[in-house]
Amino acid sequence: MHPSSVTISRTDASDFGDRQLIITLDNERLGDLMFGQSISRDVAPGPHTLRVSNTLVWKTVTFDVKPGEQVRFQAINRAGKLTFPLLVVFGAGPLYVTLKRLA
């Protein structure tokens, strides 16, 4: 049987493609994720907490992993309604984090 694992990818076409996402699993920083990258970690079966942050906004999810299960998430750093107008005026705008568990 394969070990249980968690993979977080940042490959969604709706991603803004800028800024790093900081990935934390069970209060351990796994690293920074840029667009097009993914990061994986073997985990013990049971409950886990995943936190993804772009330094301004974060999302936290709790989830369970079964023995041998390969859990996958899609992390998205997305623009909001005011991102582009503020980008034009100030040169920066807010980005929001979306986190989806994939089947």
N, C-alpha and C positions, 0 to 999 in steps of 0.2 A: 504494500500500500504506500502511496506517495504521502509525504508530509503535508499537513495543512499549510496553506499560504494565503497571503493577501497581496494583491497587485493593485496599484493606483496608477492610472494612465492619464495623460493630458494630451489627447489627440482629437478631441471633438472639433468639428469645423466651426462651431459657434464661439470657440475660445478667442479672446481678444489677441492672444499671441504675444503678450507683453508681460513683464514682471514675473518673478518667480512665485511659486506656491510653496509654502513651508509645510511639510508633511510630518505629522507626529502620530505615532501609534502607541497607545498605552503609556502616554507621557514620555516616550522616547523619541527624540527627533531623528527621523530617518534620512532627511535631507531636503534639498530644494529641487523643485520640479519645474523645468522650463517647458514651453510648448513643444510637443513631439516626443517627449520623454515618458518613461514609466519607471516605477520602482517597485520591487517585490521584497517580501520578507516571509520566511517560514514562521509559523506561529503555532502555539499549542491550541488544541481544541478548547472551545469555551467562549466566554464573553470578552469582547475587545472594544476599545474606543479609538476612533480615528478622528483626527482634527486636521483640517486643511485651512491655511491662512494665507492671505496676500499682504499681510502686515497691517491692513486697514479693516478688513472684514474676514470673518472665519465661519466655518461650518464644522459642527461636531456631530458624529453619528456613533451610536453604539450598535453592535451586531454580534451575532453568535457564529462560530465556526465549528462545523462538524468534523470528526476525524477524516482526514484525507481530502477535505473540501478545498477547492481553489476559489477563493472569494475575489471578485474583481470590482473595482470602482472606477468611474470616470470623473475626474476633477476638471472643472471648467472655470476659468477666470473670464467672466463675461461683462460686457458693457451694459449699462442701464440707460434709461431715457435721457438722463442729463450728462452722460459721459462725453458725448461728442460736442454738444454746445460748450461745455466747460473746457474741453480740450482746445477748442478754437480760441476761447477767451483767455484762459489761464495757462494753457500748455500742459494741463493735467486734468484728469477727471476720475471719478470713482469707478472702481471695478468691483464686481460682486462675485462671490464664490458659489458655485453649484456643485453638489456632490451626488452622483447617481450610482446606486449599486446595480451592476449588470447581471443579467441572468446567466 
